[in-house]
């Protein structure tokens, strides 16, 4: 489509955007996604407060189209500045979730800078969305913040946090991050079980870990002990990995003394 036709469709869409009929507004929003410019990007951001879910989804998709189409670094930086300004004034859970989803089109450095600080103080619904847009993160400090969110009884939040943390570790050769993993082996065991992975990262981590630096033992329920035992049978024989795993995983009926010297079961789940 030539530039004259694109300009014409954009102008028609700007008129239709003022319609009171949602189906007309929907078409206008989608057309602006295809042909819109920086001004339309900001115009669509101003519509994120719209309570109609179908329109919100179309706004999100169209904004991402405009961002993805932009190849000028200065314009992308300007888009990020506009985005930050709009987000700071955003109120309500749904608009914030939509805004966070939109940020997928920005590079990982911008998303890390934007969302890690918010992750610490957010409630679970917002945390879930933030972590989901950080799935390609690799920075270990950011992965630590993500891992902190796995300490929850919310099963969906725990899973997305473990998935993001685990996928970040998989971007490394295990030898380069073994010191980082050594005191987090229990999280790696939990991720291996909950994500039903092949356990290769866990095996390598157990094998390469400095035995003097590994985490202290914790107790596990029988079903997790059985799962790990079955997993051992799928690995190549590796005495170091076996010994390390058995030294940190003990059955839940074992007891330990707490800080007050009282004996009690030590169970993680």
C-alpha positions in Angstrom: 0.0 0.0 0.0 1.4 3.4 -1.0 1.9 6.2 1.4 -1.1 8.2 0.1 -3.5 5.3 0.9 -1.9 4.7 4.3 -2.3 8.4 5.2 -6.0 8.2 4.0 -6.7 5.1 6.1 -5.1 6.7 9.1 -7.2 9.9 8.8 -10.4 7.9 8.5 -9.4 5.9 11.5 -8.9 9.0 13.6 -12.4 10.1 12.8 -13.9 6.7 13.5 -12.0 6.6 16.8 -14.4 9.2 18.2 -17.4 6.9 17.5 -19.6 5.7 20.4 -19.9 2.3 18.8 -17.3 -0.1 20.1 -17.1 -2.2 16.9 -16.2 0.9 14.9 -13.7 2.0 17.4 -12.2 -1.5 17.3 -11.6 -1.3 13.6 -10.1 2.2 13.9 -7.7 1.1 16.7 -6.5 -1.9 14.6 -6.0 0.3 11.5 -3.9 2.8 13.6 -1.8 -0.2 14.6 -1.1 -0.9 11.0 -0.5 2.6 9.8 -0.1 4.8 12.9 2.9 7.0 13.9 4.4 8.4 17.1 1.4 10.6 17.7 -1.0 7.7 17.3 1.2 5.6 19.7 0.6 8.3 22.4 -3.0 8.6 21.4 -3.6 4.9 21.9 -1.8 4.9 25.2 -4.3 7.5 26.4 -7.1 5.0 25.7 -5.8 2.3 28.0 -8.3 3.3 30.7 -11.1 1.9 28.4 -13.0 -0.7 30.4 -14.1 -2.8 27.4 -11.8 -5.8 27.4 -12.0 -6.4 23.6 -10.9 -2.8 23.0 -8.2 -3.0 25.6 -6.7 -6.0 23.8 -6.9 -4.3 20.4 -5.2 -1.2 21.9 -2.4 -3.4 23.3 -1.9 -5.2 20.1 -1.9 -2.0 18.0 0.6 -0.2 20.3 2.9 -3.2 20.0 2.6 -3.1 16.2 3.7 0.6 16.2 6.6 -0.2 18.5 7.7 -3.2 16.5 7.6 -1.2 13.2 9.8 1.5 14.6 13.5 1.1 13.7 14.9 4.5 14.8 16.7 4.4 18.1 15.8 7.9 19.0 12.1 7.3 18.3 12.2 4.2 20.4 13.8 6.1 23.3 11.1 8.7 23.0 8.4 6.0 23.0 9.9 4.6 26.2 9.9 8.0 27.8 6.2 8.5 26.9 5.4 5.0 28.1 7.1 5.7 31.5 5.2 8.9 31.9 1.9 7.2 31.2 2.5 4.3 33.4 3.4 6.5 36.4 -0.1 8.1 36.2 -1.9 4.8 35.6 -4.5 3.7 38.2 -6.3 0.4 38.5 -5.0 -3.2 38.1 -6.3 -3.9 34.6 -4.8 -0.9 32.9 -1.5 -1.6 34.6 -1.5 -5.2 33.5 -2.3 -4.1 29.9 0.6 -1.6 30.0 3.0 -4.2 31.3 2.0 -6.6 28.5 2.7 -3.8 26.0 6.3 -3.6 27.3 7.2 -6.9 25.6 8.0 -5.0 22.5 10.7 -3.0 24.2 14.2 -4.5 24.8 15.0 -6.6 27.8 17.2 -3.8 29.4 14.3 -1.4 29.5 12.0 -4.0 30.9 14.5 -5.0 33.6 15.0 -1.3 34.6 11.2 -0.7 34.6 9.9 -3.8 36.3 12.4 -5.2 38.8 11.9 -2.3 41.2 8.1 -2.7 40.9 8.3 -6.4 41.4 9.4 -6.1 45.1 6.3 -4.1 46.2 3.6 -5.4 43.9 0.7 -7.7 44.7 0.5 -11.2 43.2 -1.7 -10.4 40.1 0.7 -7.7 39.0 3.8 -9.8 39.9 2.6 -12.5 37.7 2.4 -10.2 34.7 5.7 -8.6 35.4 7.5 -11.9 35.6 5.8 -13.1 32.4 7.3 -10.2 30.5 10.8 -10.9 32.0 10.9 -14.5 30.6 13.9 -13.8 28.5 15.9 -12.2 31.3 19.5 -13.4 31.9 20.9 -11.0 34.5 21.4 -13.0 37.8 20.5 -10.1 40.0 17.1 -9.8 38.2 16.7 -13.5 38.4 17.1 -13.3 42.2 14.2 -10.8 42.4 12.1 -13.2 40.3 13.1 -16.1 42.5 11.9 -14.2 45.6 8.4 -14.2 44.1 8.5 -18.1 44.1 8.2 -18.1 47.9 4.4 -18.0 47.8 1.4 -20.2 48.3 0.0 -18.9 45.0 0.7 -21.8 42.7 0.4 -19.8 39.4 2.8 -17.1 40.6 5.2 -19.7 42.0 5.2 -21.6 38.7 5.8 -18.5 36.5 8.6 -17.4 38.8 10.3 -20.8 38.7 9.9 -21.0 34.9 11.4 -17.6 34.4 14.3 -18.2 36.9 15.0 -21.7 35.4 14.9 -20.5 31.8 17.3 -17.7 32.7 19.8 -20.2 34.2 19.5 -22.4 31.0 21.1 -19.5 29.0 24.4 -20.1 30.8 27.0 -22.9 30.8 26.5 -24.3 34.2 30.3 -24.0 35.0 30.0 -20.2 34.8 27.2 -19.9 37.3 27.9 -22.8 39.7 28.8 -20.5 42.6 25.5 -18.8 42.1 23.6 -22.1 42.1 25.4 -23.8 45.0 23.3 -22.1 47.7 20.1 -22.3 45.6 20.0 -26.1 45.0 16.7 -26.5 46.9 15.1 -24.0 44.5 16.6 -25.9 41.6 15.2 -29.2 43.0 11.8 -27.5 43.4 11.9 -26.1 39.8 12.9 -29.5 38.5 10.0 -31.2 40.1 7.3 -28.5 39.5 8.3 -27.9 35.9 8.9 -31.6 35.2 12.2 -30.9 33.5 14.7 -33.6 32.4 16.9 -32.7 35.4 20.1 -32.2 33.4 20.7 -28.7 34.9 20.2 -30.1 38.4 22.5 -33.1 37.7 25.3 -30.8 36.4 24.8 -28.4 39.3 25.1 -31.2 41.8 28.1 -32.7 40.1 30.1 -29.4 39.8 29.2 -27.8 43.1 31.9 -27.3 45.7 30.8 -29.7 48.5 31.9 -27.2 51.1 29.7 -24.4 49.6 26.4 -26.3 49.0 23.2 -25.4 50.8 22.3 -27.2 54.1 19.9 -30.2 54.0 16.1 -29.8 54.0 13.3 -32.3 54.4 11.1 -33.4 51.5 7.8 -35.3 51.3 8.0 -38.9 50.1 6.5 -38.1 46.7 9.3 -35.7 45.9 11.9 -38.2 47.2 10.4 -40.8 44.9 10.4 -38.5 41.9 14.1 -37.6 42.4 15.0 -41.2 42.9 13.3 -42.1 39.6 15.1 -39.2 37.9 18.5 -40.5 39.1 17.8 -43.6 37.1 17.6 -41.5 33.9 21.0 -39.8 34.4 24.4 -41.1 33.4 26.1 -42.6 36.4 27.6 -39.8 38.4 28.6 -40.5 42.0 29.3 -36.9 42.9 25.8 -35.8 41.8 24.2 -38.7 43.7 26.1 -38.0 46.9 25.3 -34.3 46.8 21.6 -34.9 46.2 21.3 -37.4 49.0 23.2 -35.0 51.3 20.7 -32.2 50.9 17.4 -34.1 50.4 16.2 -36.0 53.5 12.7 -37.5 54.2 10.2 -35.2 55.9 10.0 -37.4 59.0 13.6 -36.4 60.0 13.7 -33.7 62.6 16.0 -30.8 63.2 16.7 -28.4 66.0 15.5 -24.9 65.4 17.1 -21.7 66.7 15.5 -22.2 70.2 17.0 -25.8 70.4 13.5 -27.4 70.0 13.2 -30.4 67.8 10.7 -30.2 65.0 10.1 -31.5 61.5 11.6 -29.5 58.7 9.5 -29.5 55.6 9.5 -27.4 52.5 6.7 -27.1 49.9 
